[in-house]
Amino acid sequence: MAKRILLVDDEPILIKGLKFTLEKDGYETLVAYDGEEALEVFANNQVDLILLDVMLPKLDGITVCQRIRETSNVPIIMLTAKGEDMDKILGLEYGADDYMTKPFNILEVKARIKTILRRTMPAGSAEEPKVVKVRDLAVNTVNRSVSLDGKDIRLTAKEFDLLNLFINNRGRVFSREEMLDAVWKNDYAGDERTVDVHIRRLREKVERNPTQPEFIFTKWGVGYYFTDRDE
């Protein structure tokens, strides 16, 4: 079944070009030209990935991203004409999985989409679930689900990849650069502070008390690590 991508931008020429290129590659596409329309289209359709512009009429892209994250962890790539590092961190902090600055190369867009979809899709419906449990935290590496105390936790693609990296390398301290290489690979060339933003958001979701973590700890001056032992 073809993957369905929602394109959200108020530039008709850009939408037309993206739609043509992606459909030529076998994707299905849906389009929206403002924030309110984007939420309506998303609510009424099954979507596998969203390309979402930051500057939109009616509702801006950050607000749209926030509202979608209230109910879904669908991969979101933010598009913007701005390139400042703080803008990138702001976009990622509100739940985006990736960030691209206009003007962009369509080949890079396709590569990002392919990488994110490959990373977020289950390995196969016939595969037996692989669940890693650490005390009351359960991580299913096949369907990419997480629960704490039996309650489901919604993680973005990058948040899950970070948790999966940690939980499979318990006790190892990862520097920010190592985490960028392992999780973002070639998808992101921005500031290492992005890692700190994602760690903070991940802690807010998987720790009962983020200020007194049970799982994800800081090694000051080095990076972060995951442990199943009391620290």
N, C-alpha and C positions, 0 to 999 in steps of 0.2 A: 504494500500500500504506500502511495506517495506521501511524503511528509508535507504538511501544510504550514505555510509561513504567513504570518500577518505583517503587512508592510504599513507603517504609520508615518506619514510625512505630509506636509502641506505643499510640497512642490510636485505638481503633476508630472513634470518632465522626469524628475528623479524616480518617482513611483513607476512610471511607464517603462523606464530603462531597467529597473530592478525586476519588475514583473516579467518582462520579456526574457531577460537573461535567466532568471530562476526557473521559469516554466520550461525554457529550452533544456534545462538540466534535469527536468523531470519532477520538479516540486510543484505542488498546488499553491496558489497564492490568494490571499484575501487582502483588501486594501481599506484604509481609513485615512481621512485627510484632516481630522482634528481629534482632540483627546476624548471628547464625549462619544464620537462615532467609534473610536478604537475600543472603548469599554463595551459598547453595545455589540460590536462585531465579535469581540472575544467572548462575551457572555452567551452568545447564540451559536458558537461554533467550536469544534474541537481544533485546537491549534498546537503545533509542535514547537514553534519558535516564533519570537516577535522581533522585528527590526523596528525600533521605536525612536523617533526624533525627539530631542529635548524641547525645542522651541515649537510649540503647537498652538493653534487657536483654541479657545474655550477652556481646555485643561492642558497644562504643560505636561511634558513627558515624564518628569519626576513624579508628579501626582498620579498619573496613569500607572506608572510602575508600582508605586506604593499600593494602590487599590488592587491591582492584580495580585500582588504578593499577599494580600489578606486571604486569598482563597486558592492560590495556585503557585507552584514552583516552576512553571513553564520557563524555559531559557529565554532571556531578554538581552538583546544587544542594543545599547543606546547609540544613537547617531546624533552628532552635534557639530556645529561650525566652530565651537569654542575648543581651545586646546590646553587651557590652564590645568595644572595638576589638581588643584582643589576642586575644579569642576568634575574631573574624572573620579576623584574620591567620593564626591557628593553623589554622583550617579551610581556608583557601585554600592555605596552605603545604603541606598534605598532599595537594594535588591537586584540590580542589574548583574548579569553574569559577565558581560564584556562591554567594551566601549570603543567606538571608532570615531575619528575626527574627519569631518568633511574638509576638502574633497578627498574621497577614498578611491582606491583601485578596486574595480569590480571583482578582479581575481582574488584579492585579499578578502573581500566580503564573502565570496563563495567558500574560501578556505576556512574562514572562521566558522561559518554555518556548518560546514561538514564536520569540523573538529568538535564543536559543541554537541551536535546531534549524536555523533558517534559516542561521545563520552556520557551522554545522559540517557541513551537508550539501554534497556535491559539486554543482557547478553543473549537471551533467547527464552521463549516461553517454555521450552522443554527442559531447560536447565533447572536443576534442583536449587532452591533458595539456599544461599550461604549466609548464615546469620552469625555475626560475631557479637558476643555478649561480654560486657564489662560491668559487673555488678548489675545495676538496674537500667543500664544503657544498652540497647540492642540495635545493631546496624546490619541491614540486609544488603549485601553487596551486589545482588542480582537485580532486584527491583528498586534499589537505591532508596529504601525507606529507613527511617530512624524512629525509635520510640524511647521514651524515658518513663519509667514507672508504668509501662503499659499504655502510655498516651502517645499518639503520633506527633512527630515534630516535622514541620515543613522546612526543608533546607533548600537553598538555591544550589545550582549545579556546582559552583565553586566551593560553597560551604561544605557540601557533601564530599567533594574531592579532597578538601583539606582534612576533614574528619577521617576519611578512609586512609589517607596518608599517615595520619597520626596513629590510628588504631592498629595498623599493620606494622608499625615501627615503634612500639611502645618503649618509652625510656630514651629514645634517641632525640637529641636536641637538633632542631632544624633552624638554620639561619633564615632570614627573610629572603635572601637571594636563592637559597636552596628550595624554599617553598615556591617561589615564583617559577623556578626552572621545572619543578616537579608537577605543579598544578596548572600554571598558566602556559608553560612551555613557550612557544613563539607567539602566543596570542596577545601578549601585553608587553609594552615596552615603557611603561610609565614608572611612577615613583614606588619605591618599596613600601611606603606607608600604606599602600593598598592592602598589604598583608595584615597590618595592624587593624585596619577597619574590618576585614573579614574575620579575624580572630575574635575581635570584640563582639561582632554579631553572632558568631558561632557560639561563644560562651553564653550569650544572652539566651540562646535556645536550648543548649544541652546541659548547662549547669543550673542546679537548683538556686544557687546564689553566686552570680558571676564574680562578686568581690571576694568570695572564698571558694575558689574552684576545687572540684573533686577530680577532674580529668585533665584539663588543659592548663599547663603551668608555664610561667615565664622564667627563662634563664637570663637574668639581667645582663645586658651587654652582648648576648649571643643570639637568643631567639626563643623558640617555644618548643614544648614537648608534651607528650601525653603519657600518663601513667595510670595503672590500676591499683597503685599502692597509695596509702595515706602519706601525705607529705608533711 
